Amino acid sequence: MYCRCKAWMSIALYAGWLSIFISNFLVLMRLWTLLPRNHRLIPWTLVFLFATQLISFGTTTWALVLMLRVMFWDSKLELCSLYSKPQVVELWVVGLAFEVLVFLVVCWNALSRPRSLQSPEEDPAMRRLLFRDGFLYFSILFVLRIANTIISSVAPISLLFVAVFFIWAGTSVTTSRLIINARRAAGSNARQRTDELQRLPTRESAVVTLYKDSG
């Protein structure tokens, strides 16, 4: 049973790391659409994402090794437990640094982006939606990582991973919300443009008819 404890703990930690990495990448891809093409922030944020996630992978492995050293199978309760509390603060600090930086980039881009950099085909409603949902995503993850950092520092063993479920749920919900809203807005814009194009020949015909009647 101890081997099962090790296997499930390993799967849980690496699955958590992978899910947050994928969510961060998906959200960044959406936020990149707010920037002009070939903007210098795009490669820099991509490099920072991969760098922080590699460091996060290393800290996840390190935290896993520490936890496996103090893990045992409790036959009375029939569950995996820990002899003592491992130091896992670093597990949350790396992700916290990434979310703070991207959060600041989103705020800076929303508040001080020059009008000259906006392309004419950009939709202001879509831009506001992505800013709002991106802001919500990184705000929620920032608060939850702060909570995880505090809990892992001061909480007893029984509460060590209580906030992990909330960060997984918060990541899934906010990422899905951003992508679904963006797709819905894009579909609405496409239908609006199609309707405008369909009306265009009708207007031209009306002008031609009016011209003929006046002649």
Rosetta silent file (secondary structure, phi, psi, omega in degrees, C-alpha in Angstrom):
SEQUENCE: MYCRCKAWMSIALYAGWLSIFISNFLVLMRLWTLLPRNHRLIPWTLVFLFATQLISFGTTTWALVLMLRVMFWDSKLELCSLYSKPQVVELWVVGLAFEVLVFLVVCWNALSRPRSLQSPEEDPAMRRLLFRDGFLYFSILFVLRIANTIISSVAPISLLFVAVFFIWAGTSVTTSRLIINARRAAGSNARQRTDELQRLPTRESAVVTLYKDSG
SCORE:     score description
SCORE:     0.000 S_00000001
   1 L     0.000  -30.408  178.725    0.000    0.000    0.000 S_00000001
   2 H   -62.195  -36.256  177.948    2.932    2.312    0.633 S_00000001
   3 H   -63.840  -37.127  176.982    3.857    1.983   -3.047 S_00000001
   4 H   -65.885  -38.068  176.598    0.345    3.086   -3.966 S_00000001
   5 H   -58.283  -47.709 -179.750    0.734    6.095   -1.684 S_00000001
   6 H   -62.545  -42.397 -177.966    3.906    7.089   -3.492 S_00000001
   7 H   -64.743  -47.041 -177.279    2.351    6.540   -6.906 S_00000001
   8 H   -68.989  -36.143  176.899   -0.809    8.556   -6.214 S_00000001
   9 H   -65.064  -40.671  178.478    1.075   11.394   -4.546 S_00000001
  10 H   -64.079  -45.366  179.517    3.411   11.599   -7.546 S_00000001
  11 H   -61.442  -44.054 -177.271    0.501   11.576  -10.001 S_00000001
  12 H   -63.473  -45.317 -177.529   -1.386   14.248   -8.035 S_00000001
  13 H   -67.066  -45.563 -178.507    1.557   16.650   -7.776 S_00000001
  14 H   -71.956  -32.435  175.214    2.651   16.362  -11.406 S_00000001
  15 H   -65.396  -39.316  176.483   -0.950   16.519  -12.655 S_00000001
  16 H   -63.263  -43.931  177.929   -1.398   19.735  -10.677 S_00000001
  17 H   -61.001  -45.271 -177.146    1.781   21.195  -12.147 S_00000001
  18 H   -66.545  -41.045 -178.067    0.747   20.232  -15.694 S_00000001
  19 H   -64.913  -40.037  179.192   -2.812   21.559  -15.390 S_00000001
  20 H   -70.348  -36.984  176.853   -1.642   24.972  -14.158 S_00000001
  21 H   -61.576  -46.628  179.544    1.033   25.126  -16.876 S_00000001
  22 H   -63.898  -42.468  179.898   -1.557   24.417  -19.594 S_00000001
  23 H   -62.731  -44.952  178.780   -3.995   26.938  -18.098 S_00000001
  24 H   -60.689  -40.528 -179.371   -1.343   29.657  -17.918 S_00000001
  25 H   -66.948  -42.452  178.914   -0.352   29.009  -21.531 S_00000001
  26 H   -63.223  -42.170  179.528   -3.969   29.124  -22.766 S_00000001
  27 H   -66.703  -41.056  177.536   -4.636   32.373  -20.918 S_00000001
  28 H   -61.095  -40.889  179.269   -1.408   33.908  -22.241 S_00000001
  29 H   -59.799  -39.407  177.659   -2.399   32.966  -25.799 S_00000001
  30 H   -68.683  -40.687 -179.094   -5.666   34.840  -25.350 S_00000001
  31 H   -70.050  -28.536  177.595   -3.943   37.853  -23.814 S_00000001
  32 H   -63.540  -27.206  178.925   -1.408   37.953  -26.659 S_00000001
  33 L   -66.509  -15.477  177.514   -4.282   38.728  -29.035 S_00000001
  34 L   -80.821  -14.992 -177.062   -4.568   42.091  -27.251 S_00000001
  35 L   -95.483  154.606  173.622   -1.050   43.047  -28.318 S_00000001
  36 L   -61.904  154.835  179.975    0.069   44.245  -31.746 S_00000001
  37 L   -61.667  139.449 -179.160    1.561   41.572  -33.960 S_00000001
  38 L    63.259   25.620  176.625    5.250   40.855  -33.221 S_00000001
  39 L   -67.006  142.875 -174.450    5.095   42.883  -29.999 S_00000001
  40 L   -66.845  -21.122  179.180    8.216   42.345  -27.866 S_00000001
  41 H   -68.719  -25.434 -176.702    6.167   41.327  -24.818 S_00000001
  42 H   -64.523  -55.430  178.353    5.006   38.143  -26.551 S_00000001
  43 H   -64.744  -34.234 -179.154    8.398   36.337  -26.733 S_00000001
  44 H   -66.573  -43.578  178.334    9.441   37.684  -23.336 S_00000001
  45 H   -68.311  -32.596  177.150    6.320   36.422  -21.575 S_00000001
  46 H   -66.002  -45.218  177.759    6.653   33.082  -23.394 S_00000001
  47 H   -62.000  -42.963 -179.753   10.268   32.694  -22.240 S_00000001
  48 H   -64.800  -37.638  177.591    9.291   33.691  -18.706 S_00000001
  49 H   -60.149  -50.998 -177.709    6.423   31.177  -18.750 S_00000001
  50 H   -66.835  -37.321  178.929    8.673   28.269  -19.731 S_00000001
  51 H   -63.606  -48.089 -179.331   11.432   29.348  -17.326 S_00000001
  52 H   -66.808  -34.860 -179.934    9.090   29.582  -14.344 S_00000001
  53 H   -72.342  -32.722  174.295    7.370   26.312  -15.234 S_00000001
  54 H   -66.321  -42.633  176.156   10.705   24.498  -15.462 S_00000001
  55 H   -63.947  -40.471  178.243   11.647   25.876  -12.050 S_00000001
  56 H   -62.878  -37.860  176.330    8.191   24.911  -10.800 S_00000001
  57 H   -62.301  -41.357  177.714    8.725   21.374  -12.118 S_00000001
  58 H   -64.009  -43.888  179.174   11.983   21.207  -10.179 S_00000001
  59 H   -68.439  -32.084  175.465   10.390   22.455   -6.951 S_00000001
  60 H   -64.055  -43.823  177.618    7.503   20.002   -7.443 S_00000001
  61 H   -63.215  -42.652  179.384    9.997   17.139   -7.712 S_00000001
  62 H   -63.329  -43.823  178.485   11.878   18.407   -4.655 S_00000001
  63 H   -64.733  -37.038  178.631    8.650   18.711   -2.626 S_00000001
  64 H   -63.903  -43.153  178.178    7.623   15.219   -3.715 S_00000001
  65 H   -60.476  -43.633  179.101   10.917   13.752   -2.506 S_00000001
  66 H   -63.200  -40.250 -178.376   10.482   15.462    0.873 S_00000001
  67 H   -71.017  -38.052 -179.541    6.913   14.195    1.230 S_00000001
  68 H   -65.750  -27.445  178.799    7.750   10.626    0.259 S_00000001
  69 H   -67.193  -30.284 -176.331   10.377   10.526    3.002 S_00000001
  70 L  -110.754   12.376 -178.084    7.773   11.158    5.709 S_00000001
  71 E   -91.749  145.412  175.763    4.837    9.326    4.111 S_00000001
  72 E  -150.655  165.157  177.822    3.405    6.073    5.448 S_00000001
  73 E   -96.806  118.443  178.899    0.296    3.944    5.135 S_00000001
  74 E   -87.473  105.531 -175.910   -2.003    4.207    8.151 S_00000001
  75 L   -69.543  -27.348  179.801   -3.600    0.756    8.390 S_00000001
  76 L   -71.275  -45.075  179.814   -6.153    1.859   11.019 S_00000001
  77 L   -90.149  -14.103 -178.589   -7.536    4.715    8.937 S_00000001
  78 L    56.752   53.846  175.533   -6.612    3.055    5.629 S_00000001
  79 E  -153.295  163.241  177.217   -5.138    6.173    4.093 S_00000001
  80 E   -79.017  136.928 -179.205   -1.790    7.728    3.270 S_00000001
  81 E  -139.921  176.278 -177.904   -0.454   10.002    5.978 S_00000001
  82 E  -121.956  139.613  175.730    2.683   11.929    6.956 S_00000001
  83 L   -68.825  -44.091 -177.154    4.923   11.497    9.979 S_00000001
  84 L  -142.715  169.124 -176.044    5.899   15.166   10.019 S_00000001
  85 L   -84.359  117.911  177.447    5.220   18.328    8.074 S_00000001
  86 L   -79.335  157.825  176.898    7.486   18.753    5.008 S_00000001
  87 L   -85.336  107.476 -177.865    8.652   22.168    3.801 S_00000001
  88 L  -124.681   21.280 -179.210    6.665   22.804    0.628 S_00000001
  89 L   -60.068  -40.372 -177.723    6.475   26.624    0.614 S_00000001
  90 H   -62.462  -18.726  179.636    8.631   26.792   -2.521 S_00000001
  91 H   -61.074  -28.855 -175.843    5.973   24.754   -4.319 S_00000001
  92 H  -106.153  -20.248 -173.266    3.782   27.881   -4.531 S_00000001
  93 H   -67.175  -39.978 -177.560    6.318   30.720   -4.601 S_00000001
  94 H   -63.245  -47.661  177.556    7.487   30.151   -8.202 S_00000001
  95 H   -62.674  -34.119  178.440    3.961   30.234   -9.616 S_00000001
  96 H   -62.355  -41.139  179.060    3.237   33.285   -7.499 S_00000001
  97 H   -63.123  -42.225  179.068    6.119   35.159   -9.148 S_00000001
  98 H   -63.528  -46.159 -176.565    4.806   34.322  -12.629 S_00000001
  99 H   -67.077  -34.751  177.658    1.246   35.380  -11.838 S_00000001
 100 H   -64.196  -45.690 -178.129    2.368   38.665  -10.272 S_00000001
 101 H   -63.796  -47.850 -178.742    4.428   39.580  -13.344 S_00000001
 102 H   -66.910  -35.935  176.230    1.728   38.693  -15.875 S_00000001
 103 H   -59.442  -44.323  178.703   -0.889   40.431  -13.735 S_00000001
 104 H   -66.125  -38.209  178.467    1.213   43.627  -13.835 S_00000001
 105 H   -63.642  -42.707  179.232    1.706   43.279  -17.604 S_00000001
 106 H   -62.632  -44.895  179.819   -2.054   42.939  -18.131 S_00000001
 107 H   -64.106  -44.447  179.374   -2.759   45.992  -15.972 S_00000001
 108 H   -61.424  -43.514 -179.320   -0.053   48.054  -17.682 S_00000001
 109 H   -65.616  -35.509 -179.188   -1.327   47.077  -21.122 S_00000001
 110 H   -71.907  -35.190 -172.868   -4.904   47.927  -20.172 S_00000001
 111 H   -91.701  -32.037 -170.525   -4.074   51.328  -18.674 S_00000001
 112 H  -125.007   14.480 -179.868   -1.266   52.716  -20.807 S_00000001
 113 L   -71.596  126.600 -178.954   -1.431   51.092  -24.214 S_00000001
 114 L   -66.303  144.573  177.686   -1.214   53.795  -26.918 S_00000001
 115 H   -62.025  -28.234 -176.803   -4.135   54.129  -29.276 S_00000001
 116 H   -67.710  -20.114 -179.682   -1.718   54.098  -32.184 S_00000001
 117 H   -84.694   -8.751 -177.612   -0.859   50.480  -31.486 S_00000001
 118 L   -84.693  130.025  179.942   -4.453   49.340  -31.844 S_00000001
 119 L   -79.528  151.114 -174.126   -5.303   47.915  -35.189 S_00000001
 120 L   -62.499  -28.419 -176.929   -8.478   49.169  -36.863 S_00000001
 121 L   -84.151   -0.505  178.429  -10.034   45.711  -36.949 S_00000001
 122 L   -66.235  143.224  178.943   -9.747   45.240  -33.192 S_00000001
 123 L  -102.255  119.368 -178.762  -13.033   44.948  -31.370 S_00000001
 124 H   -59.942  -36.403  179.783  -13.193   47.048  -28.168 S_00000001
 125 H   -64.959  -42.605  177.323  -15.774   44.713  -26.611 S_00000001
 126 H   -63.362  -41.329  179.709  -13.525   41.693  -27.200 S_00000001
 127 H   -62.900  -43.857  178.479  -10.556   43.583  -25.784 S_00000001
 128 H   -63.818  -38.882  179.927  -12.492   44.530  -22.642 S_00000001
 129 H   -63.173  -46.203 -178.782  -13.684   40.947  -22.233 S_00000001
 130 H   -66.856  -39.362  176.100  -10.170   39.512  -22.451 S_00000001
 131 H   -61.883  -44.701 -177.205   -8.794   42.125  -20.066 S_00000001
 132 H   -64.432  -49.259 -177.608  -11.590   41.457  -17.588 S_00000001
 133 H   -71.413  -35.011  175.034  -11.329   37.658  -17.678 S_00000001
 134 H   -65.397  -41.470  176.067   -7.519   37.715  -17.735 S_00000001
 135 H   -60.736  -43.589  179.593   -7.542   40.067  -14.759 S_00000001
 136 H   -63.585  -42.973 -178.653   -9.989   37.740  -12.975 S_00000001
 137 H   -59.478  -53.397 -175.970   -7.877   34.657  -13.749 S_00000001
 138 H   -73.056  -27.251  175.557   -4.616   36.019  -12.384 S_00000001
 139 H   -65.978  -46.556 -179.527   -6.331   37.701   -9.422 S_00000001
 140 H   -64.254  -46.104 -179.985   -7.923   34.426   -8.310 S_00000001
 141 H   -64.971  -36.386  178.052   -4.717   32.430   -8.783 S_00000001
 142 H   -62.127  -47.529 -179.441   -2.713   35.109   -6.976 S_00000001
 143 H   -63.511  -42.847 -178.383   -5.037   35.018   -3.939 S_00000001
 144 H   -68.393  -36.045  177.845   -5.117   31.209   -3.872 S_00000001
 145 H   -69.710  -36.960  174.145   -1.332   30.918   -4.115 S_00000001
 146 H   -60.200  -44.233  178.684   -0.950   33.407   -1.268 S_00000001
 147 H   -61.644  -42.909  178.290   -3.372   31.257    0.745 S_00000001
 148 H   -63.372  -40.864  179.850   -1.403   28.104   -0.130 S_00000001
 149 H   -63.242  -44.159  179.733    1.881   29.756    0.847 S_00000001
 150 H   -66.245  -45.103 -178.711    0.504   30.861    4.221 S_00000001
 151 H   -62.876  -43.537 -179.521   -1.165   27.506    4.904 S_00000001
 152 H   -66.757  -18.788  179.630    1.958   25.520    4.017 S_00000001
 153 H   -88.954  -39.890 -169.878    3.942   27.716    6.436 S_00000001
 154 H  -116.450  -17.871 -173.894    1.681   27.831    9.501 S_00000001
 155 L   -79.317  155.020  174.039   -1.011   25.147    9.176 S_00000001
 156 L   -70.595  172.238 -176.903   -0.785   21.685   10.768 S_00000001
 157 H   -57.674  -38.936 -175.993   -0.259   18.573    8.650 S_00000001
 158 H   -62.594  -23.112 -178.677   -3.996   17.876    8.458 S_00000001
 159 H  -110.070   12.712 -172.243   -4.588   21.199    6.650 S_00000001
 160 L   -61.474  -37.881 -174.927   -1.448   21.207    4.518 S_00000001
 161 L  -114.591   21.755 -175.758   -3.232   20.596    1.199 S_00000001
 162 L   -65.682  -32.188 -177.320   -6.667   21.997    1.971 S_00000001
 163 L   -85.975   -8.512 -178.775   -6.309   24.899   -0.504 S_00000001
 164 H   -62.116  -39.620 -178.947   -5.015   22.716   -3.348 S_00000001
 165 H   -64.131  -36.069  179.974   -8.544   21.707   -4.327 S_00000001
 166 H   -69.754  -37.687 -178.843   -9.599   25.349   -4.537 S_00000001
 167 H   -70.897  -36.071  174.818   -6.680   26.325   -6.763 S_00000001
 168 H   -64.460  -47.702 -179.573   -7.424   23.453   -9.155 S_00000001
 169 H   -63.256  -44.293  179.852  -11.115   24.350   -9.238 S_00000001
 170 H   -62.877  -40.427  178.107  -10.386   28.079   -9.607 S_00000001
 171 H   -63.202  -46.368 -178.269   -7.922   27.460  -12.435 S_00000001
 172 H   -63.939  -45.300 -175.774  -10.350   25.220  -14.335 S_00000001
 173 H   -67.479  -48.056 -176.183  -13.357   27.529  -13.936 S_00000001
 174 H   -69.633  -36.843  176.725  -11.616   30.808  -14.809 S_00000001
 175 H   -64.530  -46.264  178.897   -9.724   29.325  -17.777 S_00000001
 176 H   -61.649  -40.605 -179.858  -12.907   27.787  -19.178 S_00000001
 177 H   -61.412  -46.255 -178.138  -14.776   31.054  -18.627 S_00000001
 178 H   -62.389  -46.081 -176.169  -12.161   33.094  -20.505 S_00000001
 179 H   -68.396  -43.685 -179.246  -11.991   30.717  -23.480 S_00000001
 180 H   -64.681  -45.074  179.363  -15.770   30.230  -23.765 S_00000001
 181 H   -63.063  -39.890  179.642  -16.485   33.967  -23.495 S_00000001
 182 H   -65.696  -41.868  178.291  -13.794   34.765  -26.051 S_00000001
 183 H   -65.417  -39.745  179.344  -15.162   32.190  -28.499 S_00000001
 184 H   -64.354  -43.390  179.651  -18.705   33.471  -27.996 S_00000001
 185 H   -65.940  -39.626  178.683  -17.606   37.071  -28.585 S_00000001
 186 H   -64.121  -40.963  177.601  -15.610   36.078  -31.668 S_00000001
 187 H   -64.616  -39.653  178.302  -18.629   34.239  -33.082 S_00000001
 188 H   -64.421  -41.568  178.257  -20.871   37.224  -32.401 S_00000001
 189 H   -64.810  -39.777  179.869  -18.425   39.572  -34.150 S_00000001
 190 H   -64.485  -42.193  178.344  -18.185   37.237  -37.139 S_00000001
 191 H   -64.682  -38.055  179.580  -21.972   37.095  -37.481 S_00000001
 192 H   -64.483  -42.871  178.513  -22.179   40.884  -37.202 S_00000001
 193 H   -65.006  -39.046  178.387  -19.606   41.358  -39.979 S_00000001
 194 H   -62.411  -43.151  178.284  -21.433   38.811  -42.152 S_00000001
 195 H   -62.310  -40.380  179.621  -24.712   40.668  -41.683 S_00000001
 196 H   -65.166  -39.633  178.758  -23.045   43.960  -42.588 S_00000001
 197 H   -67.547  -34.332  179.226  -21.558   42.449  -45.746 S_00000001
 198 H   -70.696  -31.052  179.527  -24.930   41.026  -46.718 S_00000001
 199 H   -77.223  -23.299 -174.267  -26.585   44.413  -46.286 S_00000001
 200 H   -58.623  -48.939  178.730  -23.932   46.195  -48.363 S_00000001
 201 H   -61.143  -34.889  179.211  -25.180   45.122  -51.847 S_00000001
 202 H   -62.473  -42.352  178.414  -28.726   46.070  -50.855 S_00000001
 203 H   -64.939  -42.290  179.740  -27.603   49.597  -49.985 S_00000001
 204 H   -63.769  -40.612  178.633  -25.667   49.916  -53.231 S_00000001
 205 H   -62.926  -39.073  179.217  -28.700   48.735  -55.205 S_00000001
 206 H   -63.997  -38.920  179.282  -30.858   51.298  -53.433 S_00000001
 207 H   -65.757  -42.951  179.824  -28.409   54.062  -54.359 S_00000001
 208 H   -63.775  -43.056  179.167  -28.338   52.945  -58.002 S_00000001
 209 H   -61.918  -43.256  179.211  -32.136   52.787  -58.129 S_00000001
 210 H   -63.104  -38.125  179.671  -32.408   56.244  -56.585 S_00000001
 211 H   -65.794  -41.493  179.523  -29.911   57.579  -59.122 S_00000001
 212 H   -65.858  -41.388 -179.993  -31.883   56.101  -62.026 S_00000001
 213 H   -63.562  -38.564 -179.248  -35.149   57.497  -60.706 S_00000001
 214 H   -71.199  -28.229  178.613  -33.656   60.958  -60.366 S_00000001
 215 L   -77.503    0.000    0.000  -32.290   60.734  -63.897 S_00000001
